[in-house]
Amino acid sequence: MSDMNSSLESLYPGCNMDSETAPLRPNGQHSRSPPPASGSKASQPQASLKQKVQRSQPVHILAARRLQEEDQQFRTSSLPAIPNPFPELCGPKSPPELPAGSLPPSQAPAKQEVKVFTEDGTCKVVEILADMTARDLCQLLVYRSHCVDDNSWTLVEHHPHLGIERCLEDHEMVVHVENTMTSESRFLFRKNYAKYEFFKNPMNFFPEQMVTLCQQSNGSQTQLLQTFLNSSTCPEIQGYLHAKELGRKSWKKQFMCLRRSGLYCSTKGASKEPRHLQFLADLEDCSVFTVITGRKRYSAPTDFGFCIKANKVMQDAKELRLLCAEDEQGRTCWMTAFRLLKYGMLLYQSYRLPLQRKALLSTYAAPVRSVSENSLVAMDFSGQTGRVIENPAEAQSAALEEGHAWRKRSTRMNVLGSQSPLHPSTLSAVIHRTQQWFHGRITREESHRIIKQQGLVDGLFLLRDSQSNPKAFVLTLCHHQKIKNFQILPCEEDGQMFFSLDDGNTRFSDLIQLVDFYQLNKGVLPCKLKHHCIRVAL
């Protein structure tokens, strides 16, 4: 007995046998039982001792953990087995671990606010991404202002303190250009029909006497464009220009040539020998601008000024390379050649991109029509009973006739016998004021300035009120890079007012009819009306 106790004490040296082996009551207190009788058998102490030893052993309670494991096993067994497609990544022995810095930090795309102005001075603040191009911003403004996207909208970099401006190329980053502008400079949203006109008819932009090719040319338009677009060729533009001397007010007429390497002037007549050529400007870090106030600000000898501005030049007009051509065709040739030699295929890709998208949409997409339009049919109610017009040509003719029917109605009188506010003659006198091509009371100089800003292309026109005759109107039209004006006179016959461009030979009831006619027929004009000058409010 003493041997067994000593062995237990050796196992539990810090425990008291009397207190540990006492049974517990329900209240948690020990129950003291009298010591056993001395005459009891040896088997009873051994059994009781064994029972006491079992009670004194600690019992681990794992009820909560066991319930969770059973619940998890039940849920897993109730679901279908799904094979793991990536066991090597999710195995318990080799959990996936990515080294620090292996993933790029998640950053939101940088945005910046840009102010865009229109010709009337209105401004719109647009939030753009840092990598947005000029074409993307123009399309965004077209969408927000509900204009027609004909791929002729441009973003203009305007510097009023320098009197210069230029149209951004479609591929240029807007934010990068804005970083080179001062607080006085601004972006303008404007039409420019001549942006890619040289791709359509390059012979009008590059006179033969001004272009020198490195190889024999057959005079075709395709070969001329390929010469400028191919970086391995060496085209050259040459001619006389008026150049303003740096730091002085005087101008000097010099022979100059434009190459891929830059702009050079000859120090000896028209010689192009290397020892007589002086380097003036580089093409890479410069941009070509139109001078809009040349005579007033810089005392330019002609109105056809342009300049080459380095990107680092922001406010100092003394660092501008100011030049003047003899006519508009000469200025357009120099500026177009500068763009082609600097950008090359980027310009051609920007020109082709809208055409490719248009061809793709016309091939795979059906014409967009509304639900109500699809349910309509052309009807003829001229007889006693109506009939459906099945011939497409007859249906189109009926639609055009119906569209102009209001102009042919007879005079309507109200109850008092006076003319109704919707009298045809009253409408004919004011209906043109709702059209985008009518610019109201602007001067002759202002109309010419608008034509020049939106591109000197054939068929560009606008209508305005006449300054000399309050009842007449003026059609301002561009043809062969020259601006011409045609007076529209009113004429009366049988109490009805008409408008005519050719002294009454061709008469129209209103200006809308006149514009519609000359858009389809040349008539007495040098060309058809093709593009109208437009101003939008953002």
C-alpha positions in Angstrom: 0.0 0.0 0.0 2.8 2.4 0.9 4.7 1.4 -2.2 1.6 2.3 -4.4 1.2 5.7 -2.8 4.8 6.5 -3.2 4.6 5.6 -6.9 1.5 7.9 -7.3 3.3 10.7 -5.5 6.2 10.3 -7.8 3.8 10.8 -10.7 1.9 13.7 -9.1 4.4 15.3 -6.7 2.5 18.5 -6.2 -0.9 17.0 -5.3 -2.3 15.9 -2.0 -3.8 12.5 -2.1 -6.4 13.1 0.5 -7.8 16.2 -1.1 -7.6 15.1 -4.7 -9.3 11.7 -4.1 -12.2 13.1 -2.2 -15.5 12.8 -4.2 -17.2 16.0 -5.3 -20.7 16.9 -4.3 -23.1 18.5 -6.8 -22.2 22.0 -5.3 -18.5 21.4 -6.0 -17.4 20.9 -2.4 -15.4 17.9 -1.2 -17.2 15.3 0.9 -15.3 14.1 3.9 -16.0 10.4 4.5 -14.8 8.5 7.6 -11.6 6.5 7.2 -12.1 2.8 6.3 -12.2 0.2 9.0 -9.0 -1.5 9.8 -10.5 -4.9 9.3 -11.4 -4.5 5.7 -10.0 -6.7 3.0 -6.9 -5.8 0.9 -9.0 -6.0 -2.3 -11.3 -3.1 -1.3 -8.5 -0.5 -0.8 -7.0 -1.5 -4.2 -10.4 -1.1 -6.0 -11.2 2.2 -4.3 -7.7 3.5 -5.0 -8.0 2.6 -8.7 -11.3 4.4 -8.8 -9.8 7.5 -7.1 -6.9 7.5 -9.5 -9.2 7.6 -12.5 -11.2 10.4 -11.0 -8.1 12.5 -10.3 -7.0 12.4 -14.0 -7.8 15.6 -16.0 -10.5 15.3 -18.6 -10.2 17.5 -21.8 -13.6 18.9 -23.0 -13.7 19.1 -26.8 -17.4 19.4 -27.3 -17.4 22.7 -29.2 -14.5 21.7 -31.5 -15.9 18.3 -32.1 -19.3 19.7 -33.1 -17.7 22.1 -35.6 -15.7 19.3 -37.2 -18.8 17.1 -37.5 -20.8 20.0 -39.0 -18.0 20.7 -41.5 -17.8 17.0 -42.4 -21.5 16.8 -42.9 -21.6 19.9 -45.2 -18.6 18.7 -47.2 -20.1 15.2 -47.7 -23.4 16.6 -48.8 -21.8 18.6 -51.7 -20.7 17.0 -55.0 -17.0 16.5 -55.4 -15.5 19.2 -57.6 -12.0 18.5 -58.9 -9.4 21.2 -58.3 -8.0 22.5 -61.6 -4.8 23.8 -59.9 -3.8 21.3 -57.3 -0.1 22.4 -57.5 -1.1 25.9 -56.4 -3.6 25.1 -53.7 -2.1 21.9 -52.1 -1.7 21.9 -48.4 2.0 21.0 -48.6 3.0 23.9 -50.8 0.7 26.9 -50.4 1.1 29.6 -53.1 3.3 32.3 -52.0 4.0 35.4 -54.1 7.2 37.3 -53.4 6.9 40.9 -52.3 6.7 43.4 -55.2 5.8 40.7 -57.8 2.5 42.4 -58.6 2.3 46.0 -59.8 0.6 48.3 -57.3 -3.1 48.9 -58.2 -3.3 52.6 -59.2 -6.4 54.4 -60.6 -5.8 55.9 -64.1 -4.6 59.5 -63.8 -7.2 62.1 -64.7 -7.0 65.8 -65.4 -9.4 68.6 -66.0 -9.1 70.5 -69.3 -11.0 73.7 -70.3 -12.3 73.8 -73.9 -13.7 77.0 -75.4 -15.8 77.8 -78.4 -15.7 80.8 -80.8 -18.4 82.6 -78.8 -16.3 82.4 -75.6 -18.3 79.7 -73.8 -16.3 77.2 -71.8 -16.7 73.6 -70.8 -14.5 71.8 -68.2 -13.9 68.2 -69.2 -12.3 65.5 -67.1 -10.0 63.4 -69.3 -7.5 60.6 -68.9 -3.8 61.4 -69.1 -3.4 59.4 -72.3 -6.4 60.8 -74.2 -5.7 61.9 -77.7 -7.1 65.0 -79.5 -9.4 62.8 -81.6 -10.9 61.1 -78.5 -11.6 64.4 -76.8 -13.2 65.8 -80.0 -15.5 62.7 -80.2 -16.4 63.2 -76.5 -17.3 66.9 -77.1 -19.3 65.9 -80.3 -21.3 63.4 -78.2 -22.0 65.8 -75.4 -22.9 68.8 -77.7 -25.1 66.5 -79.9 -23.3 67.4 -83.1 -22.8 65.3 -86.3 -19.5 63.5 -86.1 -18.2 63.9 -89.7 -14.5 63.5 -88.6 -13.8 67.2 -89.3 -13.8 68.5 -85.7 -10.5 69.5 -84.3 -8.9 70.8 -81.1 -7.1 74.1 -81.7 -4.1 75.3 -79.6 -4.7 79.1 -79.3 -2.2 81.6 -78.0 -3.8 85.0 -77.9 -0.8 86.7 -76.3 1.4 85.5 -79.3 -1.3 85.9 -82.0 -0.8 82.3 -83.2 -2.8 79.0 -83.3 -2.6 75.5 -84.8 -4.9 72.5 -85.0 -3.7 69.5 -82.9 -3.1 66.3 -84.8 -5.5 63.5 -83.9 -2.8 61.3 -82.4 -1.4 64.0 -80.1 -1.8 63.7 -76.3 -3.9 66.6 -75.0 -2.2 66.6 -71.6 1.2 66.7 -73.1 0.3 69.7 -75.3 -1.4 71.5 -72.3 1.9 71.2 -70.3 3.6 73.5 -72.9 0.8 76.2 -72.7 0.6 79.2 -70.5 -2.4 80.3 -68.4 -3.4 82.7 -71.2 -3.5 80.0 -73.8 -6.6 77.9 -74.4 -8.1 75.0 -76.4 -10.8 75.8 -79.0 -13.3 73.3 -80.4 -13.8 74.0 -84.0 -14.4 72.6 -87.5 -11.6 72.1 -89.9 -12.6 70.6 -93.2 -9.0 71.0 -94.6 -7.4 68.8 -92.0 -6.8 65.9 -94.4 -7.8 67.5 -97.7 -4.3 67.1 -99.1 -4.7 63.3 -99.1 -7.7 63.7 -101.5 -6.2 66.2 -103.9 -2.4 66.8 -103.2 -1.8 68.5 -106.5 -3.7 71.6 -105.3 -1.5 71.8 -102.2 1.9 71.3 -103.8 2.6 73.4 -106.9 5.2 71.8 -109.2 7.6 74.8 -108.9 7.8 74.4 -105.2 8.4 70.6 -104.9 11.7 68.9 -105.6 11.8 65.1 -105.5 14.8 62.9 -105.1 13.8 60.7 -108.0 12.1 61.1 -111.4 8.4 61.5 -111.0 5.6 61.0 -113.4 3.5 63.7 -111.8 0.8 61.4 -110.3 -0.9 62.2 -107.0 -0.1 58.8 -105.6 3.6 59.0 -106.2 3.7 62.5 -104.7 2.1 61.3 -101.5 4.3 58.2 -101.3 7.3 60.5 -101.6 6.3 62.4 -98.5 5.1 59.4 -96.5 8.1 57.2 -97.2 10.9 58.0 -94.7 13.6 56.8 -97.0 12.9 59.5 -99.7 14.1 63.1 -99.6 11.4 65.5 -100.8 12.1 69.2 -100.6 9.9 72.3 -100.6 11.7 75.4 -101.9 10.8 79.0 -102.6 11.1 82.6 -101.3 9.7 83.6 -97.9 9.7 86.8 -95.9 11.5 86.0 -92.6 11.6 88.2 -89.5 15.0 88.5 -88.0 15.3 87.4 -84.4 15.2 90.3 -82.0 14.4 92.8 -84.7 11.3 94.3 -86.3 12.7 94.1 -89.9 11.7 91.4 -92.4 14.0 90.0 -95.1 13.0 88.0 -98.2 15.1 84.9 -98.5 15.3 81.7 -100.5 14.4 78.7 -98.2 14.1 75.0 -98.5 12.4 72.5 -96.1 13.8 69.0 -95.8 13.4 66.1 -93.3 16.4 67.4 -91.4 14.9 70.9 -90.9 14.3 74.4 -92.4 17.2 76.1 -94.1 17.8 79.5 -95.7 20.3 80.3 -98.4 22.9 83.0 -97.7 23.6 83.5 -101.4 20.6 84.0 -103.7 18.8 80.7 -104.6 21.9 78.5 -104.1 21.3 75.2 -102.3 25.0 74.3 -101.9 25.8 73.0 -98.4 28.1 75.9 -97.7 25.4 78.5 -98.5 22.6 76.9 -96.4 22.0 78.1 -92.9 20.0 76.0 -90.5 16.9 77.8 -89.0 14.6 75.3 -87.3 14.3 71.6 -86.5 11.1 69.6 -87.2 11.2 67.2 -84.2 10.9 69.7 -81.2 8.9 72.3 -83.1 5.4 72.9 -84.3 4.0 75.0 -87.1 1.4 77.7 -86.3 -0.7 80.1 -88.3 -0.2 83.8 -87.5 -3.6 85.4 -87.1 -2.5 89.0 -86.3 0.6 89.3 -88.4 0.3 92.8 -89.7 -0.8 94.4 -86.5 1.4 92.6 -84.0 4.5 91.8 -86.0 4.3 94.3 -88.9 4.3 91.4 -91.4 4.5 92.4 -95.1 1.6 90.1 -96.1 -1.5 88.5 -94.5 -0.2 84.9 -95.1 2.0 84.5 -92.1 3.0 81.4 -90.2 5.7 80.6 -87.7 7.7 77.7 -86.3 7.5 77.6 -82.5 9.8 75.4 -80.3 7.9 73.4 -77.7 10.0 75.0 -74.9 8.9 78.5 -76.0 5.9 79.6 -74.0 5.7 83.4 -73.7 8.7 85.0 -75.5 7.6 86.1 -79.0 11.3 87.0 -79.8 12.1 83.3 -80.1 9.4 82.6 -82.7 10.6 81.9 -86.2 8.1 84.2 -88.1 7.6 83.7 -91.8 5.3 85.1 -94.5 4.3 83.7 -97.9 3.2 85.7 -100.9 -0.3 84.0 -101.2 -2.5 81.5 -99.4 -1.5 78.6 -101.6 2.2 79.2 -100.7 1.5 79.3 -97.0 -0.7 76.1 -97.2 2.1 74.3 -99.1 4.8 75.1 -96.5 2.6 74.2 -93.5 1.3 71.0 -95.1 4.8 69.9 -96.0 6.0 70.6 -92.5 3.2 68.3 -91.1 3.9 65.5 -93.6 7.7 65.6 -93.1 7.3 65.5 -89.3 4.6 63.0 -88.8 4.5 61.0 -92.0 2.5 57.8 -91.7 0.8 58.9 -88.5 -1.1 61.4 -90.5 -2.2 58.9 -93.1 -3.3 56.4 -90.4 -5.3 59.1 -88.7 -6.9 59.9 -92.0 -7.7 56.3 -92.9 -9.1 55.3 -89.5 -12.5 56.9 -89.8 -12.9 55.6 -93.4 -12.1 52.0 -92.2 -14.6 52.2 -89.4 -17.2 53.6 -91.7 -16.6 50.8 -94.2 -16.8 48.2 -91.5 -20.0 49.5 -90.1 -21.6 49.7 -93.6 -20.6 46.1 -94.3 -21.8 44.4 -91.1 -24.4 46.8 -89.6 -27.8 47.5 -90.9 -29.0 51.2 -91.2 -30.2 52.5 -87.9 -33.9 53.2 -88.0 -36.4 53.8 -85.3 -39.3 51.4 -84.6 -41.9 53.9 -85.8 -40.0 54.5 -89.0 -40.0 50.8 -89.8 -43.7 50.6 -89.5 -44.4 53.5 -91.9 -45.2 53.2 -95.6 -45.5 55.9 -98.3 -49.1 56.7 -99.2 -50.8 58.7 -102.0 -54.1 60.4 -101.1 -54.4 62.4 -104.3 -57.3 60.3 -105.5 -60.7 59.3 -103.9 -59.0 56.4 -102.1 -55.5 56.1 -100.8 -52.9 53.8 -102.2 -49.5 52.5 -101.0 -46.6 53.7 -103.1 -44.4 50.7 -103.8 -42.0 52.3 -106.2 -39.0 53.7 -104.1 -38.3 56.5 -106.6 -41.9 57.6 -106.5 -41.9 57.4 -102.7 -38.8 59.6 -102.4 -40.3 62.1 -104.8 -43.5 62.2 -102.8 -41.6 62.8 -99.6 -39.6 65.7 -101.1 -42.8 67.3 -102.4 -44.6 66.9 -99.1 -41.6 68.4 -97.3 -41.9 71.6 -99.3 -45.7 71.7 -99.5 -46.0 74.2 -96.7 -44.2 76.8 -98.9 -46.8 76.4 -101.7 -50.0 76.8 -99.6 -52.3 79.7 -100.2 -52.6 82.7 -98.0 -54.3 81.9 -94.7 -56.4 84.6 -93.0 -57.4 84.7 -89.4 -60.8 85.9 -88.0 -59.9 89.6 -88.2 -58.8 89.3 -91.8 -55.1 89.8 -91.1 -52.3 87.3 -92.0 -51.7 84.5 -89.6 -48.3 84.4 -87.8 -47.6 81.2 -89.7 -48.2 82.9 -93.1 -45.9 81.4 -95.7 -44.4 84.7 -96.6 -43.6 85.4 -93.0 -42.0 82.0 -92.6 -40.0 82.5 -95.8 -38.5 85.7 -94.3 -37.3 84.1 -91.0 -37.1 80.3 -91.5 -33.5 80.5 -92.6 -32.4 82.0 -89.2 -32.9 78.5 -87.7 -30.3 77.0 -90.0 -26.6 76.4 -89.0 -25.3 77.9 -92.2 -26.8 81.3 -91.5 -24.6 83.5 -89.4 -26.8 86.7 -89.2 -25.3 90.2 -89.0 -21.6 89.6 -89.4 -19.2 91.7 -91.4 -17.5 90.8 -94.6 -14.1 90.4 -92.8 -15.7 88.2 -90.1 -17.2 85.9 -92.7 -13.8 85.6 -94.4 -12.1 84.8 -91.1 -14.6 82.0 -90.3 -14.1 80.5 -93.7 -10.3 80.5 -93.2 -10.5 79.0 -89.7 -12.7 76.1 -90.8 -10.5 75.3 -93.9 -10.1 76.7 -97.3 -11.7 73.8 -99.2 -13.9 74.0 -102.3 -17.6 74.3 -101.5 -17.2 75.7 -97.9 -19.9 78.4 -97.5 -22.1 80.5 -95.2 -24.9 82.9 -95.5 -25.2 86.3 -93.8 -27.2 89.5 -93.9 -26.0 92.1 -96.4 -24.5 95.2 -95.0 -25.3 97.4 -98.0 -28.9 96.2 -98.6 -31.0 95.5 -95.5 -33.4 93.3 -97.6 -30.6 91.2 -99.3 -28.3 88.4 -98.2 -24.8 87.4 -99.1 -23.5 83.9 -99.9 -19.8 83.6 -99.0 -18.1 80.7 -100.8 -14.6 79.2 -101.0 -13.2 78.0 -104.3 -9.6 77.2 -105.1 -8.5 78.6 -101.8 -10.1 82.0 -102.6 -13.2 83.5 -101.0 -15.9 85.0 -103.1 -19.2 86.7 -102.2 -22.5 86.5 -104.1 -25.4 88.7 -103.3 -28.9 87.2 -102.9 -31.5 89.7 -103.9 -35.3 89.6 -103.2 -37.8 89.9 -106.1 -41.5 90.1 -106.0 -44.0 88.6 -108.5 -47.8 88.5 -108.2 -47.6 89.6 -104.6 -45.2 86.8 -103.6 -41.6 87.3 -102.5 -38.7 85.3 -104.1 -35.0 85.1 -103.7 -32.5 84.8 -106.6 -28.7 84.7 -107.2 -28.9 85.3 -111.0 -31.1 88.4 -111.4 -34.3 86.5 -111.2 -33.6 83.7 -113.7 -33.7 81.1 -110.9 -36.1 82.0 -108.1 -36.7 80.4 -104.7 -39.4 81.0 -102.2 -36.9 81.0 -99.3 -33.2 80.6 -98.6 -33.5 77.0 -97.6 -34.7 76.1 -101.1 -31.8 78.2 -102.6 -29.2 76.3 -100.5 -30.8 72.9 -101.3 -30.7 73.7 -105.0 -27.1 74.8 -105.2 -26.0 71.9 -103.1 -27.2 69.7 -106.0 -26.5 72.1 -108.9 -23.6 74.3 -109.7 -25.7 76.9 -111.5 -24.0 80.3 -111.7 -21.6 79.5 -108.9 -18.0 78.3 -109.5 -18.7 75.0 -107.6 -21.5 73.3 -105.6 -22.2 74.1 -102.0 -20.6 71.3 -100.0 -19.7 72.2 -96.4 -21.3 74.8 -94.3 -19.6 76.8 -91.6 -21.0 75.9 -88.2 -20.6 77.2 -84.6 -21.6 75.2 -81.6 -22.1 76.0 -78.0 -20.6 73.5 -75.5 
